[in-house]
Amino acid sequence: MKIGFFGPVQVPPPEVVETVAQEFAGGSVRDLLAALGFGPEQVWFLSVVRGDERLAPDDRVCAQDELSIMLVVGGG
């Protein structure tokens, strides 16, 4: 799994990201974010993207995915 962080998101320590990227066998986006150290209340403020698709917290991810994680920001 490849995990990239973009924008003003709090990035977990590099060793945590590396371990999760190597060992996360699959599960939901919510499971992935928890493995990275994000609390359940933070799930709604983070956007996880695979390719051009924004994933919901209960969508499944697998070890072969390339994911981008960013802070959800609105404006108007």
C-alpha positions as CSV (number, residue, x, y, z in Angstrom):
1,M,0.0,0.0,0.0
2,K,1.2,3.5,-0.8
3,I,-0.1,6.3,1.5
4,G,0.4,10.0,0.7
5,F,-0.6,13.0,2.8
6,F,-1.5,16.3,1.2
7,G,-2.3,19.8,2.6
8,P,-2.5,20.8,6.3
9,V,-3.3,17.3,7.7
10,Q,-1.5,16.1,10.8
11,V,0.8,13.4,9.4
12,P,1.6,10.4,11.7
13,P,5.3,9.7,12.4
14,P,7.0,8.2,9.4
15,E,7.6,4.8,11.1
16,V,3.9,4.5,11.8
17,V,3.0,5.3,8.2
18,E,5.6,2.8,6.9
19,T,4.4,0.0,9.2
20,V,0.8,0.5,8.3
21,A,1.7,0.7,4.6
22,Q,3.5,-2.6,4.8
23,E,1.3,-4.5,7.2
24,F,-2.3,-3.3,6.7
25,A,-3.9,-6.3,5.0
26,G,-7.2,-4.6,4.2
27,G,-10.3,-3.3,5.9
28,S,-12.3,-0.2,5.9
29,V,-11.1,3.4,5.5
30,R,-12.1,3.8,9.2
31,D,-9.8,0.9,10.1
32,L,-6.9,2.3,8.1
33,L,-7.3,5.8,9.7
34,A,-7.4,4.1,13.2
35,A,-4.2,2.1,12.4
36,L,-2.6,5.4,11.5
37,G,-3.5,6.9,14.8
38,F,-6.5,9.1,13.9
39,G,-9.3,9.1,16.4
40,P,-12.9,8.2,15.4
41,E,-14.0,11.8,15.6
42,Q,-11.3,12.7,12.9
43,V,-12.7,10.3,10.3
44,W,-15.3,12.9,9.1
45,F,-12.6,15.6,8.6
46,L,-10.3,13.6,6.5
47,S,-10.7,12.6,2.8
48,V,-9.2,9.4,1.6
49,V,-8.9,9.2,-2.2
50,R,-8.0,6.2,-4.4
51,G,-7.4,7.3,-8.0
52,D,-10.2,9.8,-8.7
53,E,-12.6,8.3,-6.2
54,R,-13.2,9.8,-2.8
55,L,-13.8,6.9,-0.4
56,A,-16.4,6.8,2.4
57,P,-15.4,5.7,5.9
58,D,-16.9,2.2,5.4
59,D,-15.4,1.6,1.9
60,R,-12.9,-1.2,1.7
61,V,-9.2,-0.6,1.0
62,C,-6.6,-3.3,0.3
63,A,-2.8,-3.7,0.4
64,Q,-2.4,-2.9,-3.3
65,D,-4.1,0.5,-3.1
66,E,-2.4,3.9,-3.6
67,L,-4.2,6.3,-1.3
68,S,-4.1,10.0,-0.7
69,I,-5.2,11.4,2.6
70,M,-6.1,15.1,3.0
71,L,-8.0,17.4,5.2
72,V,-11.5,18.2,4.0
73,V,-11.7,21.9,3.5
74,G,-14.8,23.9,2.4
75,G,-15.1,27.4,1.2
76,G,-17.6,29.7,-0.1
